[in-house]
Amino acid sequence: MARPRKEIDQKQFENLCGLQCTEEEICGWFDITDKTLNRWCKRVYNKSFSEVFREKRSKGKISLRRHQFQLAEK
């Protein structure tokens, strides 16, 4: 009998990607292995972790850039 699946909160995962957390940090946050994370990404997004991360981290880059401009204006 297989082990029960680890629960990965999709919103939390996307927020961690937006914060530009590494794969290792995300795995540590959810207490899972990189293989589990990759299987979950394939199941949920039908893409590998690196493909999903590339898409989701762009929100973090936009936010960072916005804050940099706000600091530069001071």
C-alpha positions in Angstrom: 0.0 0.0 0.0 1.4 3.4 -1.0 2.0 6.2 1.4 -0.6 9.0 1.6 0.3 12.0 -0.5 1.8 15.0 1.1 -0.4 18.1 1.0 1.1 21.0 -0.8 -0.8 24.3 -0.6 -0.8 25.7 -4.2 -1.2 29.3 -3.1 1.7 29.0 -0.6 3.8 27.3 -3.3 3.2 30.1 -5.7 3.9 32.7 -3.0 7.2 31.0 -2.2 8.1 31.0 -5.9 7.2 34.7 -6.0 9.7 35.3 -3.1 12.3 33.5 -5.3 12.8 30.7 -2.8 15.0 27.9 -4.1 13.7 24.4 -4.8 15.6 23.3 -1.6 13.9 26.0 0.5 10.4 25.1 -0.9 11.0 21.4 -0.2 12.1 22.3 3.3 9.0 24.5 3.9 6.7 21.6 2.9 8.9 18.9 4.4 9.1 17.0 1.1 11.8 15.8 -1.3 12.6 17.4 -4.7 11.1 14.3 -6.4 7.8 14.8 -4.5 7.8 18.4 -5.5 8.4 17.6 -9.2 5.7 14.9 -9.2 3.3 17.4 -7.6 4.1 20.1 -10.2 3.6 17.5 -13.0 0.2 16.5 -11.5 -1.0 20.1 -10.8 0.5 22.2 -13.6 1.5 19.5 -16.1 5.0 21.0 -16.1 8.3 20.4 -14.3 9.2 22.4 -11.2 11.7 24.5 -13.2 9.1 25.5 -15.7 6.5 26.4 -13.1 9.1 28.3 -11.0 10.1 30.3 -14.1 6.5 31.4 -14.6 5.6 32.1 -10.9 8.8 34.0 -9.9 8.0 36.8 -12.4 5.4 38.2 -9.9 8.2 38.4 -7.3 10.5 40.2 -9.8 7.7 42.8 -10.6 7.1 43.4 -6.9 10.8 43.7 -6.2 11.3 46.2 -9.0 8.3 48.3 -7.8 9.8 48.5 -4.3 13.2 49.4 -5.8 11.7 52.3 -7.7 9.9 53.5 -4.6 13.1 53.5 -2.6 14.9 55.3 -5.4 12.4 58.1 -5.3 13.2 58.9 -1.7 
